[in-house]
Amino acid sequence: MPATLNKISPVRFIVGFGIVSALADVVYEGARSVIGPYLGSLGASAATVGLITGAGEAAALVLRLFTGRLTDRTGRPWPQAIAGYALTAICVPLLALTGSLAAAGLLYNGERVGKAVRTPARDSMLAHASAELGRGYAFGLHEALDQLGAMAGPLLIAATLALGGHYRLSFALLAVPGALALLMLTRLRSAAPDPADWEPAARVSENKRLRLEAGLPRAFWQYAAFSTATMLGFSTWAVLAFHLTSRHLVPSPVVPVLYALAMAAASIAAVGFGRIYDRVGLRGLVVLPPLAALVPFLSFSDAPVAFVAGAVVWGAGMGVHDSTMRAAVADFVPAHRRGAGYGTFTALYGIAWLVGAAAIGYLYEHGTAAAAGFVATAQLIALGLLVPLLRGQAREADQAR
């Protein structure tokens, strides 16, 4: 194989992309931390907040069904990644110019479309870089760096609000890290123009992809079913934040601080569960449904200790979703089909998140017990779907020995 065109090591590439993602997270996680209260200030109800933000998360996930296949077909992940990050850098600051619920909802979901455009391309490149490092470690490291930005963004919003600023000024300030993310991304592309060179097996698969089986493995579909069930019972942060502000449990500047705390928990969980995944495989995911089931019982409480703990548990669940689950897809799906694998996987549980977020928001208006019961039921189903997947993995391990 000819010498690689990449000028940096896989580890430096992962760290570099972690920095890009961190800067982008300052932008969209900053906005995400207060989008619930902001939509509420424009007249939205809890159900409307759940529907808008659930649609946004679904757009960020379901559209990957198409953008993932686009990554596979073109074999050119960089232009797609850059376009996606550009959408985020533009849409969020434009929220500063909105004054209507419809416009705010469209821009928020436009940012989510940017997420859908870039993520399959980015994750395919990260999968190439993770070939020799360990999937769980590589994706966990990237996610941990990513979450540093997810903490910084909400804290920036909190400081702006605490100093007397308003939501629109906060959104305008996010233009700065957005521009820095695009600058860093162009430099990273120059340093690593072809990440596939780090995984020779993937290069072979690309050359022969028309002769290889196009379908996705059965184990992938089982794993996607489990993940879908967990997302059906996983609230968006906007609904949790709506609870805190609508009941006047905390001042507005405290909401993004709690979100930053959740992102800190996500960062720790990403690295920890990434390591666990490399050692024990899918068995490490057994804790995810119980974590998700705890969230409404804690977060919909009026007691400070409970809803603070709820933010931490919610963040830990997000950390597992955004790191270990991405690593597992890379192991389940052949290299030449990873774009489609990531796209299909996230599309399925994106639809579930849309339905779940809207349902939780609706049930919340009829009582927190109803919302908590719905979440607990969904997570019990998820555990049931995980069991046969773990048994299959155990049988394969026995046969390998």
C-alpha positions, 0 to 999 in steps of 0.5 A: 500500500502506498504511503499515507497522505495523512500527516498526523497520527490516528490519536492526533486526528481523534483529538483534533476532531474532539476539539472541533466537536467541542467548539461545535458543542459550545454552539449547539449545546449552549442553545440546547440548554435553554431552548425549552425555556426560550420556546416557552417564552415565545408561548410554547406549551410543554407538549409543543416543546417536546414536539419541536425538540423531539422533531429536531432530535429525530431530524438529526438522526432520521436524516442520517438514513440518507446522509450515511448512504451518501457517505458510502457512495461518494467515498468523500466524507470531508465535504459532507462533514464541513457542510454539516458543521457550517449549518450549525455555525450559521443556524444557532446565531440566527436564533438571535434574530427571531421573535416567533415560535415558528422561526425559532423552531425552524432554525433549531431544527435546521441546526439539527439537520446539520448534525445529520449531514456531518455525523455519518461522515465524521464517525466513518472517519473516526472508525478508520482512526480507531482501528488499532486503538480500540473502538470504545477507547477512541469513541470515548476519547472523542466524546469526552473532548466533545463534552468539554464544549457541551459544558462550556456552551451552557456555562457561557449562556448561564453567565450571559443570563446572570449578567443581565443578558437575554436569550438572543444575546446569548445566541449571538455570542455563539457565532464566535466558537462556530467560526473557530470550529470551521477554521479548525476543521479546515486545518484538520482536513489538510493534515488528514485528507484520507483517514481510510488509509489508517485502516487497510481492510476498509480500503479493500472493502471499498474497492470491492464493495459492489461485489459484497453483500449489501445487507446489514448483519442480523446482530446489527438489527437486534442491537438497533432494536434495543437502542430504539427501545431505550430512546423511546423512554429517554426524554429530551433535556428541553422537557426537563428544563421546562419542568424546572422553569415552569414550576419556578424551581430554579432561576433561568441562569441555573438551567444551563448550569445544570445542563453543564453538570449533565454534560460533565457526567456524560464526559466521564461516562463516555470514557468509562463505558468506552473502556468497559465496552472494549473489555466486556462488550455489550454486557456493559450496556445492561446499566443503561435502561435502569439509568434512563428509567431513573431520570423522570423520577428524579428530574420531575421532582420539586426537590433540589437534590433529586432534580440535580441528581436527575441531571447527572443521571440523564447526562450519564445516559447520554454519554453512553449513547454517544460513545459506546453505542457508536463504537458498537455499530463500527464493530457490527457493520462491515467497513464498506457499509458503515455510513449506511449502518450509522445512518440506519441505526440512528434513524431508527432510534431517532424516530423513537426519540421523537415519539418518546419525547412528544409522549413524555411531554404530553404525559407530563401535562397530565401528571409526572407519574404517567410520564415516569410510568411510560419511561419505565415500561420502555426501559423494561422492553429495552432490557428484554431486547438486550438479553438475546443479543447478549446470549448471541454474543456469548455463543459466538465467544464460546465458538471462537474458543 
